[in-house]
Amino acid sequence: MGRKSRWYLPASLITDLVGAGMPVALMFFAAHQPWAVPSGIVAGLAWAGVQLFRSRYAARVLGESRGTLPVLHDWFILLGVLAVGHAAAGVGLRAPLCLAALLPALLLTLVCRKAVHRHLAAVRRRAQAVIKVLVVGEPTAVDGVTAHLAARTDHPYVAVGAVPVGSGPFASGIRTGERLAATAPESSAEDADLVISAVHRLGADLVLVVPGAALFGERLRRLSWGLHDAGIELFVAPGLVEVSVKRLETESAGGMSLLRVAPPVREGTQPLLKGILDRSTALLGLLVLAPVLLVVAAAVKLSSPGPVLYLHERIGLAGRPFVMWKFRTMRVGADRGKAALAQENEHDGPMFKMRRDPRVTRIGHWLRRTSLDELPQLVNVLKGDMSLVGPRPPLAEEVAHYTPVEWRRLTVRPGMTGLWQISGRSDLSWDETVQLDLSYVDNWSFTSDVDLMARTFRAVVDGRGAY
């Protein structure tokens, strides 16, 4: 990465130091607590220290959208560290005061990380602030990896060149260094010398090796020696895609490194907690939001003739149909007019979407924009038909055209919100919607649900893709 692109590193550090230190010092001073300034300095250094220890200032980490939970986890670690420190020093402080003083650190860090992520996402679309990668492997494997890296911009890695292994055809058109032989050379340094030369010539920041029959075991080990001796970082691609790092564990068998892929979570404590959270939140939401539900119901009733609720069959867990509740946003009989609008479909898959659907009522546009039309789905969550978080609930006519891969979306309960909701909703292509849902199905965890619910609020306020 260029020097100009790294302004966010000191910005993040200063935000953490000041965000934790200044509120603590000011609040302790206002409360007539002793050692106000030293306490602020300790709090700032401790918060930055926790972030540093957890590698939060690494460029590739700052550029990722990791949500709220990692920062919240770090904040709880900070509370523990400071509590132990104050106890060891024999300093008595009021717990509510300490929590209030440290809360700005959490909020400011969240805002700063989000701003950094949005900035980097924007500049990476212009090929700036990226990590330049030299890919090493057999030609077909290199083609696959470079194509995968180029297909998305939600990561910092850009392939700037390749060193093919063997003489196979090379189709990606990327710049290449001198090829490595198909068999291991007699000199242990020959492979490393060729790769290091390509790194310097192409300006790569790291080497990404795609192992194969020609580059494996002892040969790969010797290549790693040469790269590390030259101060060059080495990554190895295991060939997995769309698998959360939380599901990966490293093992060893007779000196050979193995990567265990844990199965998706389907049983145990986490699904139990998810069920409890779903039912309790749905019940509480229906009670707390009752006045809002009544106002929306009255608005729907007064805006156009017909029922307040739209009850429609959707397909849920394991392909079982259920009746989904929504506030009506279209005029009565709109389903019968869908066929006449088939040519106006703006979606590329089995879903039907129009930005300016003439069947939608005036109040319906606003309800969809704010997602208030989906609040009655809390009843579905309470009944167990849906979850708060999950894939989009599909229509029966959509499921009829599902491939075996797309059917995997039905291995969990559909949700009121999910990755599709916070990623653009109706603006997503069909393939993007499917991939997001499959990523959720495969990598679900209780903490990811909590994080998605927190991120949903901003998506609703933004309103992107809601029509």
Helices and strands as residue ranges (DSSP letters): G 3-6, H 8-30, H 36-53, H 59-62, H 69-89, H 95-124, E 131-137, H 139-151, E 157-164, H 190-202, E 206-210, H 218-229, E 233-236, G 245-247, E 248-253, E 256-261, H 269-288, H 290-303, E 309-315, G 317-319, E 321-327, G 334-337, G 339-344, H 362-370, G 372-374, H 377-383, E 387-389, H 396-399, H 404-407, G 408-411, E 415-417, H 419-422, G 425-427, H 430-443, H 446-462
